[in-house]
Amino acid sequence: MDPACACATARQVARVLTQMYDGRLRASGLEAPQFALMMALDHQEPCSQVALGRRSALDKTTISRNLKVLERNGWIECSVANDRRERQVTLSPEGRKRLAAAQPQWKKAQDELRSAMTAGQWDAMFQTFATVTDAAHRIQGEAEQKTKKR
């Protein structure tokens, strides 16, 4: 049996990176997952909750829980979409201010991590992330197809 588990290793990397970014973002009052969701909204809004969850690779329960925190803090606004079963999400004016205030801290974390790696390592990291994501999606899709055929 291979002692290296891709899932455990990826989760460890995610925890370490999240802790590092959280530390840099702490002064802004945002945590790394909140910052990431707000950045995604900033780039494409209004956005449906389902689309935001897909883009962030978060299941319905997780995206709903995370959005409730952002809404409770007044950083996003939710409204009913054309399809009444769906919610549209946008950044609130306070959310835009909070995000703008957090961006310098995010950039500092990004720059610190980048400076701890060579340019080749930085590029290889993103290429590897993309390869792993594509492979996992492909395997997941194949498994779903097999399940449907049963």
N, C-alpha and C positions, 0 to 999 in steps of 0.2 A: 504494500500500500504506500502511495506517495504521501510523505508527511507534509508537503506543501499544499495547502488548501487555498485555491484562488479566492473563494468567498471569504474565508477568515482573514486572509491577507488584505483584500480590498476593504473590508470593514475596518481593519486596524488602520490602514492608510487614511480612510475617511475620518475616523475618530481623531487621529493626530492632526490632520489638516484642519478639521473643524475646531479643535481646541486652539490651534495657533491663530486662525482667523477670528475666533470668538474673543481671544485675548486682545487683539488689535482693535476690534470693533466695539469692545466693552464701553468705551467712553461715549459712543454714539447712542447707546441704549439698544442697539440691534445685535442679534446673534447671526452667525453665518447663514443658517437656513432661511431666516427672515430676510436677510439682505439679498440672498439669491432669488427668492420669490419676488421681492420688490423690484429687483433688476429685470427679471423676466417680464414683469408687468410694465415696467418703464419702456421696454423695447417693443412691446406689442400689447396695446390696450385699446379699447376694452377687450378683455379676454374671458372666455368662459372658464368656469372652474374645471371642467373636464379637460379642456385644451391645456390649461396651465398644469394640471396634474400629469398629463401625458408628456408635456415638454420637460417637466421636472422629474419624471419617472417616479411619481408618487401615487399610491393607490387612493381611492376615494376617501377613505377614512382619514388618512394622514393629511391629504391636502385640505380637507374640510377642517380638521383640527387646527392646522397651521394658519389657515385663513381666518378662523374665528379669533385667534390671538391678535392677528394684524387688525382685524375689524374692531375688536374690543379696545385696542390702543388708538384707534382713530386714524390708522395709517392707510387703510383701504376703504373703498365704498363698494357695496354690493347692490345690484339691482336685478330685477327679473329680466331675462332675455326674451327674444321673440318666442322661443319655445319655453313656455312657462315652467317646464321642469328643470330648466337650467338657470344658473345665476351668472351674471356678467360681473367682472371684478375690474376695478380701476384704482389707481393710487389716489388718495385724497391729497388736498393741498399740504396737510401736515405730513403725510407720508412722503411727498416729494421733498419737503424740507429735511426730513429725517434721513432720507436716502442720500441727498446731496451732502449732508453733514457727515455721513458715514463713508462716502467714497474716498476721501483722503486716507482714512485708516485702512480701508480695503486695499488701496493702491500701495500703501506701505507694506502690508502683509504680502501682497503679490510680489513687490520688488524684493523684499527680504528673501522670499522663497526662491525667486528667480536667481538672485545673486549667489545663493548657496549651491547652484547647479551650473553646469556648463550650458551653453546654448544648445548643444547637441542633446544633452540629457533633457532639457526643457521641452524641446521639440519631440523627442522620443516618447516622453511621458504622455503628451497629448495624442500622439499617434497610437500608442498602446491603449489608452483609454478608449479611443474610437474603435479600435479593433476588437477589444473585449466587449464593448457595448453592442457592436454589430453582431458579433458571434452569439452573445446571450440572447439578443432579440430574435435572431434566426432560429436558434434552438427552441426558444419559447414558442415561436410561431409554429414550428414543426410539431411540437408537442400538442399545441392546441388543435392543429389539423387532425392529428391522430385521434384525439379525444372526440372530435366532432364526427369522425367516421364510425365510431363505435356505436 
